[in-house]
Amino acid sequence: MASFDMALVDELRQRLDATYEEALMGLEETDGDLLRALAAIERRRRERQEAMEGGELIGRAVGMAREGKLSGLEVKLGDRTVRRLPLPKGTPAAIAGAVLSAVLSQLSVDLIPKESAGPAADESESVVEEAG
């Protein structure tokens, strides 16, 4: 565990109203680089907020499905509809499955091989899967 100058911690706390824990995690993640630590803390906060909003959306969808007020989901990327998912009435489990299916269909996985002595050590393979 690295030790960081308290001035860096104070700077992060002042600029972002960060907790000591956030400041330390940001500095550890970025090897003490102040600018990168600021960006890391902002990214982590944004990801946390997006996860909370996603959970609230799923909660509302489950409630609407239980009340019979939801016929399906429409997944959008910006203004473009990516996928429409019809749902049977009163099946909250179908909502979770449909949301998971939509999210997983947009993920890509990069395979990064271990470094070897050969010339292909810098190459990586990219695998993109789409759920049908």
LUMBA-943773 format. One record per residue (C-alpha): residue number from 1; residue in three letters; x, y, z. Coordinates in Angstrom, 3 decimals. Layout:
NUM, ALA, X, Y, Z
...
***
This chain:
1, MET, 0.000, 0.000, 0.000
2, ALA, 1.498, 3.305, -1.074
3, SER, 1.675, 6.389, 1.093
4, PHE, 0.512, 9.703, -0.358
5, ASP, 1.220, 13.283, 0.623
6, MET, -1.660, 14.709, 2.641
7, ALA, -1.661, 17.736, 0.315
8, LEU, -2.867, 15.474, -2.541
9, VAL, -5.639, 14.074, -0.351
10, ASP, -6.649, 17.587, 0.746
11, GLU, -6.693, 18.764, -2.883
12, LEU, -9.043, 15.920, -3.889
13, ARG, -11.265, 16.542, -0.885
14, GLN, -11.466, 20.255, -1.662
15, ARG, -12.024, 19.979, -5.417
16, LEU, -14.619, 17.178, -5.345
17, ASP, -15.831, 17.238, -1.763
18, ALA, -14.406, 13.700, -1.683
19, THR, -14.220, 11.533, 1.391
20, TYR, -10.836, 10.356, 2.632
21, GLU, -11.692, 6.906, 1.315
22, GLU, -12.542, 8.222, -2.161
23, ALA, -9.357, 10.297, -2.216
24, LEU, -7.183, 7.376, -1.163
25, MET, -8.801, 4.978, -3.633
26, GLY, -8.398, 7.502, -6.455
27, LEU, -4.734, 8.072, -5.646
28, GLU, -4.028, 4.354, -5.292
29, GLU, -5.737, 3.595, -8.604
30, THR, -3.678, 6.228, -10.418
31, ASP, -0.330, 5.864, -8.617
32, GLY, -0.637, 9.335, -7.107
33, ASP, -1.487, 11.265, -10.289
34, LEU, -3.794, 14.076, -9.114
35, LEU, -5.556, 14.734, -12.427
36, ARG, -6.158, 11.055, -13.123
37, ALA, -7.362, 10.578, -9.515
38, LEU, -9.906, 13.395, -9.994
39, ALA, -11.157, 11.696, -13.160
40, ALA, -11.266, 8.274, -11.459
41, ILE, -13.370, 9.605, -8.565
42, GLU, -15.763, 11.330, -10.980
43, ARG, -16.048, 8.124, -13.081
44, ARG, -16.732, 5.983, -10.006
45, ARG, -19.424, 8.412, -8.805
46, ARG, -21.052, 8.481, -12.259
47, GLU, -21.059, 4.662, -12.449
48, ARG, -22.603, 4.443, -8.977
49, GLN, -25.315, 6.957, -9.950
50, GLU, -26.084, 5.103, -13.188
51, ALA, -26.369, 1.809, -11.305
52, MET, -28.774, 3.357, -8.810
53, GLU, -30.906, 4.820, -11.613
54, GLY, -30.939, 1.444, -13.388
55, GLY, -32.094, -0.269, -10.199
56, GLU, -34.892, 2.277, -9.768
57, LEU, -36.028, 1.722, -13.358
58, ILE, -36.169, -2.043, -12.879
59, GLY, -38.079, -1.555, -9.612
60, ARG, -40.673, 0.623, -11.365
61, ALA, -40.944, -1.888, -14.209
62, VAL, -41.512, -4.778, -11.799
63, GLY, -44.204, -2.765, -9.979
64, MET, -45.961, -1.877, -13.239
65, ALA, -45.839, -5.516, -14.385
66, ARG, -47.378, -6.711, -11.118
67, GLU, -50.201, -4.224, -11.607
68, GLY, -50.675, -5.395, -15.192
69, LYS, -49.715, -1.959, -16.567
70, LEU, -46.663, -3.044, -18.589
71, SER, -46.816, -4.740, -21.967
72, GLY, -43.124, -4.629, -22.853
73, LEU, -39.828, -2.810, -22.825
74, GLU, -38.170, -0.665, -25.459
75, VAL, -34.385, -0.418, -25.275
76, LYS, -32.937, 2.717, -26.839
77, LEU, -29.484, 4.010, -27.591
78, GLY, -29.956, 7.746, -27.788
79, ASP, -33.045, 8.263, -29.972
80, ARG, -32.620, 4.958, -31.812
81, THR, -34.610, 1.907, -30.688
82, VAL, -32.195, -0.993, -30.257
83, ARG, -34.672, -3.675, -29.239
84, ARG, -38.364, -4.075, -28.373
85, LEU, -39.153, -6.749, -25.841
86, PRO, -42.791, -7.794, -25.391
87, LEU, -43.583, -9.204, -21.945
88, PRO, -46.292, -11.610, -20.869
89, LYS, -48.691, -10.088, -18.317
90, GLY, -47.787, -10.236, -14.643
91, THR, -44.359, -11.789, -14.953
92, PRO, -41.763, -9.672, -13.155
93, ALA, -39.156, -12.391, -13.691
94, ALA, -39.581, -11.933, -17.441
95, ILE, -38.662, -8.273, -17.011
96, ALA, -35.376, -9.112, -15.352
97, GLY, -34.621, -11.672, -18.059
98, ALA, -35.527, -9.269, -20.836
99, VAL, -33.424, -6.448, -19.389
100, LEU, -30.489, -8.784, -18.862
101, SER, -30.840, -10.106, -22.401
102, ALA, -30.873, -6.597, -23.844
103, VAL, -27.837, -5.534, -21.832
104, LEU, -25.847, -8.672, -22.595
105, SER, -26.549, -8.357, -26.313
106, GLN, -24.661, -5.049, -26.330
107, LEU, -21.530, -6.266, -24.529
108, SER, -18.241, -7.107, -26.156
109, VAL, -15.447, -9.172, -24.689
110, ASP, -11.792, -8.614, -25.501
111, LEU, -9.387, -11.498, -25.008
112, ILE, -5.888, -10.349, -24.124
113, PRO, -3.272, -13.093, -24.436
114, LYS, -0.349, -13.366, -22.041
115, GLU, 2.857, -11.805, -23.255
116, SER, 5.110, -14.278, -24.995
117, ALA, 8.526, -14.177, -26.587
118, GLY, 6.978, -14.287, -30.074
119, PRO, 6.150, -11.290, -32.304
120, ALA, 2.390, -11.754, -31.793
121, ALA, 2.605, -10.794, -28.117
122, ASP, 1.105, -7.336, -28.741
123, GLU, -1.920, -8.617, -30.634
124, SER, -5.249, -9.246, -28.977
125, GLU, -8.369, -10.959, -30.197
126, SER, -11.752, -9.310, -29.939
127, VAL, -14.918, -11.340, -29.610
128, VAL, -18.306, -9.643, -29.914
129, GLU, -21.392, -11.645, -29.088
130, GLU, -24.944, -10.591, -29.822
131, ALA, -27.868, -12.399, -28.314
132, GLY, -30.302, -13.320, -30.972
***
